[in-house]
Amino acid sequence: METFDETDRRILSVLQREADIALEELGARVGLSRNACWRRVRALETRGVITGRVALLDPAKLGFGLMVFIQVHAARHDAEWLEKFGRAVREMPEILGVYRMTGDLDYLIRARVADVADYDKLYQRLIRKVELNDVSASFVMEELKDALALPL
């Protein structure tokens, strides 16, 4: 883990909530000149702390109103299967996150789809690409919190 001073933490705290903020405004908020702020941001990017900047979109307004968590039990536990599974999930844009888990579950997939019928299409495409032992899905009824900002 890298160490950061308080100024770096303030910069990161602002940027993870407002990535499009002007350097002048960012500098004013963290107590630096525009140029000093720019140097700090560039250094954080160079170190790989800031990995990208994105616009957050409203999934429902774009036709992806249903979030689904897909629980997967692997058919096999070997490098060939894992490579095939990894390639398959990376090729499917509806799949937003894939996590290898401890315990009884092998993988947890987070996906956004239009509705249950759209989920079924995603499921059918996934099982055509890779052999799975067991798959179950849980549909999100209400999102109480879905934050991206880290607690700095």
Residue frames relative to the residue before (quaternion, step in Angstrom):
aa qw qx qy qz dx dy dz
M 1.0000 0.0000 0.0000 0.0000 0.00 0.00 0.00
E 0.3784 -0.7235 0.5362 0.2143 3.52 -0.95 0.91
T 0.3551 -0.7046 0.5629 0.2460 3.54 -1.26 0.38
F 0.1352 -0.7822 0.6071 0.0361 3.53 -1.16 0.74
D 0.3928 -0.6894 0.5391 0.2825 3.53 -1.06 0.63
E 0.7271 -0.4515 0.2915 0.4272 3.55 -1.29 0.21
T 0.6261 0.5370 -0.3445 0.4483 3.61 1.03 -0.70
D 0.6393 0.5066 -0.3255 0.4783 3.60 0.95 -0.83
R 0.6490 0.5178 -0.3196 0.4567 3.60 0.95 -0.83
R 0.6525 0.4981 -0.3197 0.4733 3.60 0.98 -0.80
I 0.6260 0.5276 -0.3335 0.4674 3.60 0.98 -0.82
L 0.6904 0.4801 -0.2810 0.4624 3.59 0.81 -0.98
S 0.6247 0.5481 -0.3345 0.4443 3.56 1.01 -0.78
V 0.6787 0.4680 -0.2878 0.4874 3.59 0.94 -0.87
L 0.7010 0.4999 -0.2880 0.4193 3.59 0.78 -1.02
Q 0.6690 0.4962 -0.3357 0.4400 3.61 0.94 -0.66
R 0.6931 0.4132 -0.2818 0.5191 3.60 1.24 -0.17
E 0.7924 0.1216 -0.0361 0.5967 3.59 1.16 -0.66
A 0.0950 -0.8526 0.5125 0.0358 3.59 0.42 1.21
D 0.7043 0.4696 -0.2690 0.4594 3.59 1.15 -0.49
I 0.3535 0.7568 -0.4866 0.2559 3.59 1.24 0.21
A 0.4980 -0.6444 0.4896 0.3114 3.58 -1.04 0.78
L 0.5984 -0.5926 0.4037 0.3575 3.58 -1.07 0.73
E 0.6125 0.5559 -0.3515 0.4384 3.59 1.02 -0.74
E 0.6789 0.4835 -0.2748 0.4795 3.55 0.94 -0.96
L 0.6397 0.5218 -0.3211 0.4640 3.57 0.96 -0.86
G 0.6538 0.5169 -0.3040 0.4614 3.56 0.92 -0.91
A 0.6517 0.5162 -0.3118 0.4601 3.56 0.96 -0.87
R 0.6749 0.5080 -0.2976 0.4448 3.59 0.96 -0.82
V 0.7740 0.3424 -0.1846 0.4997 3.58 1.04 -0.73
G 0.5392 -0.6714 0.3761 0.3421 3.58 1.30 0.09
L 0.5827 0.5449 -0.3942 0.4562 3.58 1.04 0.79
S 0.5413 -0.5600 0.4939 0.3866 3.55 -1.29 0.29
R 0.6865 -0.4713 0.3520 0.4274 3.55 -1.28 0.33
N 0.6994 0.4805 -0.2806 0.4486 3.60 0.82 -0.98
A 0.6480 0.5025 -0.3207 0.4741 3.58 0.96 -0.81
C 0.6339 0.5239 -0.3191 0.4710 3.56 1.04 -0.80
W 0.6402 0.5275 -0.3181 0.4591 3.59 0.94 -0.90
R 0.6512 0.5134 -0.3165 0.4606 3.61 0.93 -0.87
R 0.6498 0.5118 -0.3151 0.4654 3.59 0.98 -0.83
V 0.6598 0.5006 -0.3100 0.4668 3.59 0.91 -0.91
R 0.6471 0.5141 -0.3156 0.4662 3.61 0.93 -0.88
A 0.6492 0.5115 -0.3184 0.4642 3.60 0.96 -0.83
L 0.6489 0.5059 -0.3149 0.4731 3.60 1.01 -0.79
E 0.6372 0.5032 -0.3224 0.4867 3.59 1.08 -0.67
T 0.6558 0.5221 -0.3060 0.4514 3.58 0.92 -0.90
R 0.6831 0.4757 -0.2701 0.4839 3.58 1.03 -0.81
G 0.4954 -0.6810 0.4158 0.3435 3.60 1.25 -0.17
V 0.4055 0.7004 -0.4848 0.3317 3.59 1.24 0.32
I 0.7099 0.2695 -0.1784 0.6258 3.57 1.03 -0.85
T 0.1428 -0.8422 0.5185 0.0373 3.57 -0.42 1.23
G 0.7890 -0.1466 0.0988 0.5885 3.60 1.24 -0.20
R 0.2473 -0.7310 0.6117 0.1741 3.53 -1.36 0.16
V 0.0384 -0.8237 0.5645 -0.0374 3.55 -0.82 1.01
A 0.3908 -0.6384 0.5914 0.2999 3.52 -1.37 0.19
L 0.3083 -0.7398 0.5672 0.1898 3.59 -0.90 0.90
L 0.1903 -0.8070 0.5563 0.0555 3.54 -0.79 1.09
D 0.4731 -0.6433 0.5186 0.3057 3.56 -1.22 0.52
P 0.3683 -0.7739 0.4643 0.2233 3.62 -0.28 1.20
A 0.6449 0.5375 -0.3347 0.4280 3.61 0.93 -0.82
K 0.6736 0.4970 -0.3008 0.4569 3.60 0.96 -0.82
L 0.7136 0.4151 -0.2421 0.5097 3.58 1.25 -0.37
G 0.6280 -0.5895 0.3223 0.3927 3.58 1.26 0.31
F 0.6271 0.4959 -0.3506 0.4878 3.59 1.19 0.44
G 0.1107 0.8758 -0.4597 0.0968 3.54 0.88 1.03
L 0.7183 0.4145 -0.2537 0.4979 3.60 1.19 -0.26
M 0.1568 -0.7537 0.6311 0.0950 3.55 -0.84 1.04
V 0.0728 -0.7955 0.6015 0.0015 3.52 -1.00 0.91
F 0.2058 -0.7266 0.6418 0.1332 3.52 -1.14 0.78
I 0.1487 -0.8020 0.5778 0.0282 3.54 -0.67 1.16
Q 0.2034 -0.7774 0.5886 0.0884 3.54 -0.73 1.13
V 0.0827 -0.8240 0.5602 -0.0186 3.55 -0.70 1.14
H 0.1505 -0.7205 0.6700 0.0967 3.51 -1.11 0.86
A 0.4407 -0.7312 0.4622 0.2398 3.56 -0.64 1.16
A 0.4895 -0.6442 0.5037 0.3029 3.54 -1.16 0.67
R 0.7835 0.0334 0.0106 0.6204 3.57 1.11 -0.76
H 0.2767 -0.7368 0.5892 0.1825 3.54 -1.29 0.27
D 0.4442 0.6502 -0.4968 0.3650 3.54 0.39 1.29
A 0.6959 -0.5061 0.3215 0.3953 3.56 -1.27 0.43
E 0.6331 0.5424 -0.3386 0.4363 3.59 0.97 -0.78
W 0.6659 0.4883 -0.3033 0.4755 3.60 0.90 -0.94
L 0.6605 0.5204 -0.3116 0.4426 3.57 0.90 -0.93
E 0.6450 0.5097 -0.3246 0.4677 3.60 0.96 -0.79
K 0.6602 0.5029 -0.3021 0.4691 3.59 0.94 -0.88
F 0.6500 0.5101 -0.3052 0.4734 3.60 0.96 -0.89
G 0.6608 0.5149 -0.3050 0.4530 3.59 0.87 -0.94
R 0.6545 0.5044 -0.3050 0.4735 3.57 0.94 -0.89
A 0.6575 0.5260 -0.3121 0.4400 3.60 0.92 -0.91
V 0.7182 0.4410 -0.2785 0.4606 3.61 0.77 -0.94
R 0.6324 0.5272 -0.3442 0.4513 3.61 1.07 -0.60
E 0.6566 0.5266 -0.3015 0.4481 3.60 1.16 -0.57
M 0.6784 0.4847 -0.2825 0.4744 3.60 1.21 -0.34
P 0.3223 -0.8033 0.4640 0.1886 3.61 -0.23 1.22
E 0.5760 0.5860 -0.3859 0.4195 3.62 1.14 -0.41
I 0.6384 0.5083 -0.3176 0.4829 3.56 1.19 -0.55
L 0.1985 -0.8277 0.5220 0.0552 3.55 -0.50 1.27
G 0.8083 0.0017 0.0252 0.5882 3.57 1.12 -0.60
V 0.0542 -0.7649 0.6416 0.0200 3.54 -1.14 0.75
Y 0.0539 -0.8194 0.5689 -0.0448 3.54 -0.74 1.12
R 0.3050 -0.7104 0.6020 0.1997 3.58 -0.93 0.92
M 0.2072 -0.8370 0.5048 0.0408 3.53 -0.66 1.17
T 0.4242 -0.6242 0.5742 0.3172 3.52 -1.37 0.20
G 0.6957 0.4819 -0.3328 0.4160 3.57 -1.28 0.17
D 0.8143 -0.2910 0.2033 0.4592 3.56 -1.23 -0.50
L 0.6841 0.4715 -0.2693 0.4871 3.57 1.12 -0.65
D 0.3511 -0.7402 0.5305 0.2177 3.60 -0.94 0.84
Y 0.8138 -0.0175 0.0585 0.5780 3.60 0.80 -1.01
L 0.1620 -0.7354 0.6490 0.1082 3.52 -1.22 0.66
I 0.1311 -0.7903 0.5978 0.0290 3.55 -0.78 1.11
R 0.1547 -0.7517 0.6346 0.0908 3.56 -1.03 0.87
A 0.0448 0.8142 -0.5722 0.0877 3.56 -0.68 1.13
R 0.2507 -0.7237 0.6218 0.1639 3.53 -1.33 0.43
V 0.0448 0.7855 -0.6116 0.0829 3.54 -0.84 1.07
A 0.6397 -0.5345 0.3852 0.3959 3.57 -1.28 0.22
D 0.7805 -0.1503 0.1807 0.5793 3.56 0.86 -1.02
V 0.7474 -0.3887 0.2708 0.4658 3.59 -1.28 -0.07
A 0.6265 0.5294 -0.3423 0.4583 3.62 1.00 -0.73
D 0.6456 0.5060 -0.3098 0.4808 3.58 1.03 -0.78
Y 0.6020 0.5345 -0.3517 0.4777 3.60 1.09 -0.70
D 0.6454 0.5281 -0.3312 0.4414 3.60 0.91 -0.87
K 0.6271 0.5201 -0.3366 0.4722 3.60 1.03 -0.71
L 0.6336 0.5188 -0.3195 0.4767 3.57 1.00 -0.84
Y 0.6461 0.5272 -0.3032 0.4613 3.58 0.92 -0.95
Q 0.6705 0.5010 -0.2997 0.4579 3.59 0.86 -0.97
R 0.6505 0.5036 -0.3180 0.4712 3.60 0.97 -0.80
L 0.6569 0.5213 -0.3149 0.4444 3.58 0.95 -0.87
I 0.7191 0.4387 -0.2791 0.4610 3.62 0.78 -0.89
R 0.5802 0.5449 -0.3829 0.4689 3.61 1.22 -0.26
K 0.7021 0.4847 -0.2600 0.4523 3.57 1.11 -0.70
V 0.8196 0.0452 0.0261 0.5705 3.58 1.00 -0.76
E 0.4633 -0.6742 0.5049 0.2754 3.56 -1.05 0.83
L 0.0596 -0.7886 0.6120 -0.0044 3.56 -0.88 1.05
N 0.4694 -0.6795 0.4886 0.2815 3.57 -1.06 0.72
D 0.7849 -0.1146 0.1192 0.5972 3.57 0.89 -0.94
V 0.0516 -0.7815 0.6217 -0.0038 3.55 -1.05 0.84
S 0.0824 0.7598 -0.6443 0.0271 3.55 -1.04 0.79
A 0.2287 -0.7876 0.5633 0.1010 3.54 -1.16 0.56
S 0.1336 -0.7414 0.6516 0.0882 3.51 -1.26 0.64
F 0.2508 -0.7826 0.5577 0.1168 3.55 -0.79 1.06
V 0.4360 -0.6986 0.5086 0.2516 3.56 -0.92 0.93
M 0.2700 -0.7749 0.5570 0.1281 3.54 -0.76 1.10
E 0.7857 -0.0355 0.0665 0.6140 3.57 1.08 -0.79
E 0.2673 -0.7422 0.5934 0.1601 3.55 -0.96 0.90
L 0.2044 -0.7990 0.5581 0.0918 3.56 -0.49 1.20
K 0.7767 -0.0799 0.0624 0.6216 3.55 1.14 -0.67
D 0.0827 0.7674 -0.6306 0.0812 3.55 -0.96 0.91
A 0.1045 0.8406 -0.5166 0.1248 3.54 0.53 1.23
L 0.2701 -0.7459 0.5858 0.1657 3.54 -1.23 0.52
A 0.5974 0.5963 -0.3577 0.3995 3.58 1.16 -0.52
L 0.3731 -0.7216 0.5437 0.2107 3.55 -0.95 0.96
P 0.5118 -0.6714 0.4423 0.3029 3.61 -1.04 0.68
L 0.0056 -0.8244 0.5642 -0.0446 3.58 0.15 1.28
